[in-house]
Amino acid sequence: MTKDHDEIWSEWQELVNMTPAKLETWLKSEESKSVGDTHGEGESTGHKSGRRIIEIKHTKKADLTDDQWAWMNKTTGYIKRHLAQRPKGDIGETDWRYSLMNWGHDPLKEG
């Protein structure tokens, strides 16, 4: 099932809850760099994703490319799958939270 741009946009607005500035600051942190799968490339997939998300957030909706729409869809899918795996207890300083934040979602941020 292929989602249309309106569906992707709606999910993106709901799930990617970090501002570009907050995400940029986060990506510079050691915690951000400490999580995720690097596939031997030095930078994790999630960390790279965070940089792409910042770029997308700085792009007007009307100017988004097909590649960016596809990445937005991939991002929201990742966030939804990851949220379903929430660990028990305090999540404040967990790799689970840090991974989500690399993908633009802070589970501690309200609404």
SULBEL-V498638 format. One record per residue. N is the residue number from 1. D_FIRST is the distance of its C-alpha to the first C-alpha in whole Angstrom. Layout:
N_D_FIRST, N_D_FIRST
This chain:
1_0, 2_4, 3_6, 4_10, 5_13, 6_14, 7_12, 8_12, 9_16, 10_17, 11_15, 12_17, 13_20, 14_20, 15_20, 16_22, 17_25, 18_28, 19_29, 20_30, 21_33, 22_33, 23_30, 24_33, 25_36, 26_33, 27_32, 28_36, 29_37, 30_38, 31_36, 32_33, 33_34, 34_35, 35_31, 36_28, 37_28, 38_30, 39_29, 40_33, 41_32, 42_34, 43_31, 44_29, 45_25, 46_25, 47_28, 48_26, 49_23, 50_26, 51_27, 52_24, 53_23, 54_27, 55_27, 56_23, 57_25, 58_28, 59_26, 60_26, 61_22, 62_23, 63_24, 64_21, 65_20, 66_17, 67_18, 68_18, 69_15, 70_13, 71_16, 72_16, 73_12, 74_14, 75_16, 76_15, 77_13, 78_16, 79_18, 80_17, 81_17, 82_21, 83_21, 84_21, 85_23, 86_26, 87_30, 88_32, 89_35, 90_36, 91_33, 92_35, 93_36, 94_33, 95_31, 96_28, 97_29, 98_30, 99_27, 100_25, 101_27, 102_27, 103_23, 104_24, 105_24, 106_28, 107_27, 108_31, 109_30, 110_30, 111_28
